[in-house]
């Protein structure tokens, strides 16, 4: 097969991979409504971008979380980055959605670069990065995370960059030091994005040595030392500044350690392993199906080299997910940054056979021409469907519409009273939408000018409040008549 024909065929496969990625994410991103953590992070970033709070002391609402004067559930880097987008582009809900789409596209590009780097000596196989992307986006947890404004979307960019530069350092001994310095810096940025889970790429040189027994134990130890020393030095430098020291102290002692001690999210410490196996089923089925088809065609599925690469990336994936077993605070999306490496590992199990099978494809063959047409039609259809979904709701339609009505009456940057039954500090849905759409905080602790309760709520209306006539669906708004 000619080189130009091979490029054309791979272009169509890339188009299919991109179509799958956007089809599983963008139609949902263009609708209103978001998972509560995504709404929370959006509010903090939007507030910061519009001058509410500072980088080291961002603000969610009047009460924030955990009784702290500012928001410290995570380190502040992701909020600071996303705040730039709000500062530049305003207040539209499509700003956080556009940011999430950008993170998705960067992930795809970095998976492509990482695949090419690890296949630097195998030009034919290096063209199959699209297959790793398909396996990655087929993981339900991946496209769920990218349907929402989760911090793992940004942290995953930094960890991918760290792993990429580590692999480049291992492949290019003459420039190894600088690549590992860059890798260490991105580990530092990952830690400033999501805390300790961002530390896992530090193990790449050791895992590479474990699989290949090169470049030698001494050099491996030195590389690992750099990857540890750089983020520690970065954090140590930041701690010299009082604001940074206070902010990171809030995060580590008042929130991170508090959650570990008093706020478990699971009963079984090995939950994350069970969840990981469940999440990899779809990608595993794709690989098994391809393996059967390729075996029938009597092609070599896996070479010794690919087997070692699969093992390497499997270990990197485990290094980013299994440490969660040490805590009782586990949620599935915490391991999203580790999932690209599992996808790459699975891709290596059949990539040799897949490349051989693709080399037999004729660009003018009827089968490929049908696939090409269907892919183009699917791509256009996905874009059209995404545009069609603009203005619709993926969740919480009635709640959001009520909040929009409240914003026509209640002034911005105010606090409204709610009954105790409507208040739970860690339920960010209602208070998140109130902040996102209306800049309104809620509090059960003090009587303010306005009061909101559920229509079917059990609490009595405080004395002196009269109902505001609004066509709401789930909540009623009341205004105090006391001057």
C-alpha positions as CSV (number, residue, x, y, z in Angstrom):
1,X,0.0,0.0,0.0
2,X,1.3,3.5,-0.9
3,X,2.1,5.9,1.8
4,X,-0.5,8.4,0.6
5,X,-3.2,5.8,0.5
6,X,-2.2,4.7,4.1
7,X,-2.5,8.3,5.3
8,X,-6.0,8.6,3.7
9,X,-7.1,5.4,5.4
10,X,-5.8,6.5,8.8
11,X,-7.5,9.9,8.3
12,X,-10.9,8.2,8.1
13,X,-10.2,6.1,11.2
14,X,-9.1,9.3,13.0
15,X,-12.3,11.0,11.8
16,X,-14.3,8.0,13.3
17,X,-12.4,8.3,16.6
18,X,-13.0,12.1,16.8
19,X,-16.7,11.5,15.9
20,X,-17.1,9.0,18.7
21,X,-15.4,11.4,21.2
22,X,-17.5,14.4,20.3
23,X,-20.7,12.3,20.0
24,X,-20.3,11.0,23.5
25,X,-19.6,14.4,25.1
26,X,-20.5,17.5,23.2
27,X,-24.3,17.0,22.8
28,X,-24.5,16.7,26.6
29,X,-22.1,19.6,27.2
30,X,-24.3,21.9,25.1
31,X,-27.3,21.3,27.2
32,X,-28.0,23.0,30.5
33,X,-27.5,21.1,33.7
34,X,-24.4,19.5,35.2
35,X,-23.2,17.1,37.9
36,X,-23.1,18.9,41.2
37,X,-19.3,18.9,41.5
38,X,-19.0,20.4,38.1
39,X,-21.4,23.2,39.0
40,X,-19.4,23.8,42.2
41,X,-16.1,24.1,40.3
42,X,-17.7,26.3,37.7
43,X,-19.0,28.7,40.3
44,X,-15.6,29.0,42.0
45,X,-13.8,29.6,38.7
46,X,-16.5,32.1,37.4
47,X,-16.4,34.0,40.7
48,X,-12.6,34.3,40.5
49,X,-12.7,35.4,36.9
50,X,-15.1,38.1,37.8
51,X,-13.1,39.4,40.8
52,X,-14.8,37.5,43.6
53,X,-12.1,36.0,45.7
54,X,-8.3,35.7,44.9
55,X,-6.2,32.9,43.4
56,X,-5.1,31.5,46.8
57,X,-8.5,32.3,48.5
58,X,-11.2,31.6,45.9
59,X,-14.9,31.9,46.8
60,X,-17.9,29.6,46.2
61,X,-20.6,31.3,48.1
62,X,-21.3,33.2,51.3
63,X,-20.8,30.1,53.5
64,X,-18.3,28.3,51.3
65,X,-17.6,24.7,52.6
66,X,-16.3,23.4,55.9
67,X,-16.8,26.6,57.8
68,X,-13.8,28.2,56.1
69,X,-13.7,31.8,54.9
70,X,-12.8,30.7,51.4
71,X,-13.0,27.6,49.2
72,X,-10.3,24.9,49.7
73,X,-11.8,21.6,48.7
74,X,-8.9,21.3,46.2
75,X,-5.8,23.3,45.5
76,X,-6.5,26.4,43.4
77,X,-4.7,25.9,40.1
78,X,-7.7,24.6,38.0
79,X,-9.8,27.5,39.2
80,X,-7.2,30.0,38.3
81,X,-6.8,28.6,34.8
82,X,-10.5,28.4,34.1
83,X,-11.0,31.9,35.7
84,X,-9.0,33.3,32.8
85,X,-11.6,32.0,30.3
86,X,-14.4,33.7,32.3
87,X,-12.4,36.9,32.6
88,X,-11.9,36.9,28.8
89,X,-15.2,35.7,27.6
90,X,-17.9,36.7,30.1
91,X,-20.5,34.7,31.9
92,X,-22.1,32.3,29.4
93,X,-22.7,28.7,30.5
94,X,-20.8,27.7,27.3
95,X,-17.6,29.0,28.7
96,X,-17.1,26.1,31.1
97,X,-18.4,23.8,28.4
98,X,-16.0,25.2,25.9
99,X,-13.2,24.8,28.4
100,X,-14.2,21.1,28.9
101,X,-14.2,20.5,25.2
102,X,-10.7,22.1,25.0
103,X,-9.5,19.7,27.7
104,X,-11.0,16.8,25.7
105,X,-9.2,17.8,22.5
106,X,-5.9,18.3,24.3
107,X,-6.3,14.8,25.8
108,X,-6.7,13.3,22.4
109,X,-3.7,15.2,21.0
110,X,-1.5,14.1,23.9
111,X,-2.6,10.5,23.7
112,X,-1.6,10.8,20.0
113,X,1.8,12.2,20.9
114,X,2.4,9.7,23.6
115,X,1.6,6.8,21.2
116,X,3.9,8.2,18.6
117,X,6.7,8.6,21.2
118,X,6.5,5.1,22.5
119,X,6.4,3.8,18.9
120,X,9.3,6.1,17.8
121,X,11.1,3.0,16.3
122,X,8.0,1.6,14.6
123,X,6.6,4.0,12.0
124,X,3.8,1.8,10.8
125,X,2.4,1.2,14.3
126,X,2.8,4.8,15.3
127,X,-0.1,5.6,12.9
128,X,-2.6,3.7,15.1
129,X,-3.0,6.3,17.8
130,X,-6.6,6.7,16.8
131,X,-7.2,3.1,18.1
132,X,-5.9,4.0,21.5
133,X,-8.2,7.1,21.5
134,X,-11.2,4.9,20.6
135,X,-10.5,2.5,23.4
136,X,-10.1,5.5,25.8
137,X,-13.3,7.3,24.9
138,X,-15.2,4.1,25.0
139,X,-14.7,4.0,28.8
140,X,-17.9,5.2,30.3
141,X,-16.2,7.0,33.1
142,X,-14.1,9.0,30.6
143,X,-17.0,10.4,28.6
144,X,-19.0,11.0,31.8
145,X,-16.1,13.0,33.3
146,X,-15.9,15.1,30.1
147,X,-19.6,15.8,30.1
148,X,-19.0,17.7,33.3
149,X,-16.6,20.3,34.4
150,X,-14.5,18.0,36.6
151,X,-11.1,18.9,37.8
152,X,-9.7,15.6,36.6
153,X,-10.1,16.9,33.0
154,X,-7.3,19.5,33.7
155,X,-5.2,17.3,36.0
156,X,-5.2,14.6,33.3
157,X,-3.6,17.0,30.8
158,X,-0.7,17.7,33.3
159,X,-0.2,14.0,34.1
160,X,-0.2,13.1,30.4
161,X,2.4,15.7,29.7
162,X,4.5,14.4,32.6
163,X,4.4,10.8,31.3
164,X,5.1,12.0,27.7
165,X,8.2,13.9,28.8
166,X,9.4,11.1,31.0
167,X,9.1,8.7,28.0
168,X,11.0,11.2,25.8
169,X,13.7,11.4,28.4
170,X,14.0,7.7,28.5
171,X,14.1,7.6,24.7
172,X,16.6,10.4,24.4
173,X,19.4,10.0,26.9
174,X,21.4,13.0,25.6
175,X,18.5,15.4,26.6
176,X,17.2,13.3,29.5
177,X,17.7,15.9,32.3
178,X,15.6,18.6,30.7
179,X,12.8,16.2,29.8
180,X,12.7,15.0,33.4
181,X,12.7,18.5,34.7
182,X,9.7,19.3,32.5
183,X,8.0,16.1,33.6
184,X,8.6,17.0,37.3
185,X,7.1,20.5,36.7
186,X,4.0,19.0,35.3
187,X,3.7,16.7,38.3
188,X,3.8,19.8,40.4
189,X,1.0,21.4,38.4
190,X,-1.0,18.2,38.6
191,X,-0.6,18.3,42.4
192,X,-1.7,22.0,42.5
193,X,-4.8,20.9,40.5
194,X,-6.1,18.0,42.5
195,X,-3.7,17.3,45.3
196,X,-1.8,14.0,45.9
197,X,-3.4,12.0,43.1
198,X,-1.4,14.1,40.7
199,X,1.8,12.5,42.0
200,X,1.6,9.2,40.3
201,X,3.7,9.9,37.1
202,X,6.7,10.0,39.4
203,X,6.9,6.2,39.1
204,X,7.4,6.1,35.3
205,X,11.2,5.7,35.3
206,X,11.0,2.9,37.9
207,X,8.2,1.1,36.0
208,X,10.2,1.4,32.7
209,X,13.2,0.0,34.4
210,X,11.1,-2.8,35.9
211,X,9.9,-3.9,32.5
212,X,13.0,-3.3,30.4
213,X,15.9,-3.4,33.0
214,X,17.2,-0.2,31.4
215,X,18.7,2.4,31.3
216,X,20.3,1.0,34.5
217,X,19.4,1.2,38.1
218,X,21.6,4.3,38.9
219,X,20.1,6.3,36.0
220,X,16.6,5.2,36.9
221,X,17.2,6.3,40.5
222,X,18.5,9.7,39.4
223,X,15.5,10.2,37.1
224,X,13.1,9.3,39.8
225,X,14.9,11.6,42.2
226,X,14.4,14.5,39.7
227,X,10.7,13.7,39.4
228,X,10.3,13.8,43.2
229,X,12.5,16.7,43.8
230,X,11.0,19.1,41.3
231,X,7.4,19.2,42.6
232,X,8.6,19.2,46.2
233,X,10.9,22.2,45.4
234,X,7.9,23.9,43.6
235,X,5.7,23.4,46.6
236,X,8.5,24.4,49.0
237,X,9.0,27.6,47.0
238,X,5.3,28.4,47.2
239,X,5.2,27.8,50.9
240,X,7.6,30.8,51.3
241,X,4.7,33.1,50.5
242,X,2.2,33.6,53.3
243,X,-1.0,33.5,51.2
244,X,0.1,30.3,49.4
245,X,1.1,28.8,52.8
246,X,-2.2,29.6,54.4
247,X,-4.2,28.4,51.4
248,X,-2.4,25.1,51.1
249,X,-2.6,24.6,54.8
250,X,-6.4,25.0,54.7
251,X,-6.5,22.5,51.9
252,X,-4.3,19.9,53.5
253,X,-5.2,20.1,57.2
254,X,-8.8,21.4,57.2
255,X,-10.2,19.7,54.1
256,X,-8.0,16.8,52.8
257,X,-7.1,15.3,56.2
258,X,-10.6,16.0,57.5
259,X,-12.2,14.0,54.7
260,X,-9.8,11.1,55.2
261,X,-10.7,11.0,58.9
262,X,-14.4,11.8,59.0
263,X,-16.0,11.6,55.6
264,X,-15.5,8.1,54.0
265,X,-17.4,7.6,50.7
266,X,-17.2,3.8,50.5
267,X,-17.4,0.8,52.8
268,X,-15.0,-1.4,50.9
269,X,-11.5,-0.2,50.4
270,X,-11.2,-2.2,47.2
271,X,-14.1,-0.5,45.6
272,X,-11.9,1.3,43.2
273,X,-10.5,-2.0,41.8
274,X,-14.0,-3.3,41.2
275,X,-15.0,0.0,39.6
276,X,-11.9,-0.1,37.4
277,X,-12.6,-3.6,36.1
278,X,-16.2,-2.5,35.3
279,X,-15.1,0.6,33.5
280,X,-12.7,-1.4,31.2
281,X,-15.3,-3.9,30.1
282,X,-16.3,-2.0,26.9
283,X,-12.7,-1.4,25.8
284,X,-11.9,-5.0,26.7
285,X,-14.8,-6.3,24.6
286,X,-13.5,-4.3,21.6
287,X,-10.0,-5.7,21.9
288,X,-11.3,-9.3,22.3
289,X,-13.6,-9.0,19.3
290,X,-10.7,-7.6,17.2
291,X,-8.4,-10.4,18.5
292,X,-10.9,-13.0,17.3
293,X,-11.3,-11.4,13.9
294,X,-7.6,-11.0,13.4
295,X,-6.9,-14.5,14.6
296,X,-9.3,-15.8,11.9
297,X,-7.3,-13.8,9.4
298,X,-4.2,-15.5,10.7
299,X,-2.2,-12.4,11.5
300,X,0.2,-12.1,14.4
301,X,-1.7,-10.4,17.2
302,X,1.1,-9.3,19.5
303,X,4.8,-9.2,19.4
304,X,7.2,-9.5,22.3
305,X,7.9,-5.7,22.0
306,X,4.2,-4.9,22.1
307,X,3.7,-7.2,25.1
308,X,6.3,-5.3,27.1
309,X,4.7,-1.9,26.1
310,X,1.3,-3.2,27.2
311,X,2.7,-4.2,30.5
312,X,4.5,-0.9,31.0
313,X,1.3,1.2,30.4
314,X,-0.8,-1.3,32.4
315,X,1.6,-0.6,35.4
316,X,1.4,3.2,34.8
317,X,-2.4,2.9,34.9
318,X,-2.3,1.0,38.1
319,X,0.0,3.5,39.7
320,X,-2.6,6.2,39.0
321,X,-5.6,4.2,40.3
322,X,-4.6,1.5,42.9
323,X,-3.2,4.0,45.5
324,X,-6.8,5.2,46.0
325,X,-7.2,1.9,47.9
326,X,-5.2,3.4,50.8
327,X,-8.1,5.7,51.6
328,X,-11.8,5.3,52.3
329,X,-12.5,8.4,50.2
330,X,-13.0,7.0,46.7
331,X,-15.1,8.0,43.8
332,X,-14.9,6.6,40.3
333,X,-13.9,9.8,38.5
334,X,-10.8,10.1,40.8
335,X,-9.1,7.6,38.6
336,X,-10.0,9.2,35.3
337,X,-6.4,10.6,34.7
338,X,-5.1,7.0,34.9
339,X,-7.5,5.6,32.2
340,X,-5.5,6.7,29.1
341,X,-2.7,4.3,30.1
342,X,-5.1,1.4,30.3
343,X,-6.4,2.2,26.9
344,X,-2.9,2.4,25.5
345,X,-2.0,-0.9,27.1
346,X,-5.1,-2.6,25.6
347,X,-4.3,-1.1,22.2
348,X,-0.9,-2.7,22.2
349,X,-2.4,-6.2,22.7
350,X,-3.7,-6.2,19.1
351,X,-1.9,-3.2,17.4
352,X,0.5,-5.4,15.5
353,X,-2.3,-7.5,14.0
354,X,-4.5,-4.4,13.5
355,X,-1.7,-2.7,11.5
356,X,-1.2,-5.8,9.4
357,X,-4.9,-6.0,8.7
358,X,-5.1,-2.3,7.8
359,X,-2.2,-2.7,5.4
360,X,-4.4,-5.1,3.4
361,X,-7.3,-2.6,3.0
362,X,-7.8,-1.0,-0.4
363,X,-8.9,2.6,-0.3
364,X,-11.0,1.8,-3.4
365,X,-12.5,-1.3,-2.0
366,X,-16.3,-1.4,-1.5
367,X,-16.0,-2.1,2.2
368,X,-13.8,0.8,3.0
369,X,-15.7,3.2,0.8
370,X,-18.9,2.3,2.7
371,X,-17.1,2.8,6.0
372,X,-15.8,6.2,4.8
373,X,-19.3,7.4,3.7
374,X,-20.9,6.2,7.0
375,X,-18.1,7.9,9.0
376,X,-18.6,11.3,7.2
377,X,-22.4,11.1,7.6
378,X,-22.0,10.2,11.3
379,X,-19.6,13.1,11.8
380,X,-22.0,15.6,10.2
381,X,-25.0,14.1,12.1
382,X,-23.2,14.4,15.4
383,X,-22.4,18.0,14.8
384,X,-26.0,18.7,13.7
385,X,-27.4,16.9,16.7
386,X,-25.1,18.8,19.1
387,X,-26.3,22.2,17.7
388,X,-29.9,20.9,18.0
389,X,-29.4,20.2,21.7
390,X,-28.4,23.8,22.5
391,X,-30.9,25.3,24.9
392,X,-32.3,22.0,26.1
393,X,-31.6,20.4,29.5
394,X,-29.7,17.3,30.4
395,X,-30.9,17.4,34.1
396,X,-32.5,19.6,36.7
397,X,-34.7,21.5,34.2
398,X,-37.3,22.7,36.7
399,X,-34.8,23.7,39.3
400,X,-32.8,25.7,36.8
401,X,-35.9,27.5,35.4
402,X,-36.9,28.4,38.9
403,X,-33.5,29.8,39.6
404,X,-33.7,31.9,36.5
405,X,-37.0,33.3,37.7
406,X,-35.5,34.1,41.1
407,X,-32.7,36.0,39.4
408,X,-35.3,38.4,37.9
409,X,-36.4,39.5,41.5
410,X,-33.5,38.9,43.9
411,X,-30.5,41.2,43.4
412,X,-27.1,39.8,42.6
413,X,-24.5,39.2,45.3
414,X,-27.1,38.8,48.0
415,X,-28.0,35.9,50.4
416,X,-31.4,34.4,50.8
417,X,-32.7,32.3,53.7
418,X,-33.7,28.7,53.3
419,X,-35.2,26.2,55.8
420,X,-33.0,23.6,57.5
421,X,-34.6,20.8,55.4
422,X,-33.2,22.4,52.2
423,X,-29.7,22.8,53.5
424,X,-26.9,20.3,53.2
425,X,-23.5,21.7,53.0
426,X,-22.2,19.1,50.6
427,X,-25.2,19.1,48.3
428,X,-24.1,21.6,45.7
429,X,-27.0,21.3,43.3
430,X,-29.4,24.0,44.4
431,X,-26.9,26.4,45.9
432,X,-24.6,25.8,42.9
433,X,-27.3,26.8,40.4
434,X,-28.2,29.8,42.5
435,X,-24.6,30.9,42.4
436,X,-24.0,30.0,38.7
437,X,-27.1,31.6,37.3
438,X,-27.9,34.4,39.8
439,X,-24.8,35.1,42.0
440,X,-27.1,34.4,45.0
441,X,-25.9,32.6,48.1
442,X,-28.2,30.5,50.4
443,X,-28.1,30.2,54.2
444,X,-30.3,28.5,56.9
445,X,-28.7,30.4,59.7
446,X,-30.0,34.0,59.4
447,X,-33.2,35.7,58.1
448,X,-32.5,37.8,55.1
449,X,-34.8,39.9,52.9
450,X,-35.8,36.8,50.7
451,X,-36.8,33.3,51.7
452,X,-37.0,30.2,49.5
453,X,-38.5,26.8,50.3
454,X,-39.7,23.8,48.3
455,X,-43.4,23.9,47.3
456,X,-44.0,20.7,49.2
457,X,-41.7,21.7,52.1
458,X,-42.6,20.9,55.7
459,X,-41.2,24.1,57.2
460,X,-43.5,27.0,58.1
461,X,-43.1,30.4,56.5
462,X,-41.3,32.8,58.8
463,X,-43.4,35.6,60.1
464,X,-43.4,38.8,58.0
465,X,-42.7,37.1,54.7
466,X,-45.2,37.2,51.7
467,X,-45.0,35.0,48.6
468,X,-43.7,36.6,45.4
469,X,-45.9,35.8,42.5
470,X,-43.7,33.8,40.1
471,X,-44.6,30.8,37.9
472,X,-42.1,28.5,39.6
473,X,-42.3,24.7,39.5
474,X,-40.3,23.3,42.5
475,X,-39.7,26.3,44.8
476,X,-41.5,29.3,46.1
477,X,-39.9,32.7,46.8
478,X,-41.0,34.9,49.7
479,X,-40.0,38.5,50.5
480,X,-39.9,40.1,54.0
481,X,-42.3,42.9,54.6
482,X,-40.4,44.2,57.6
483,X,-38.6,47.4,56.8
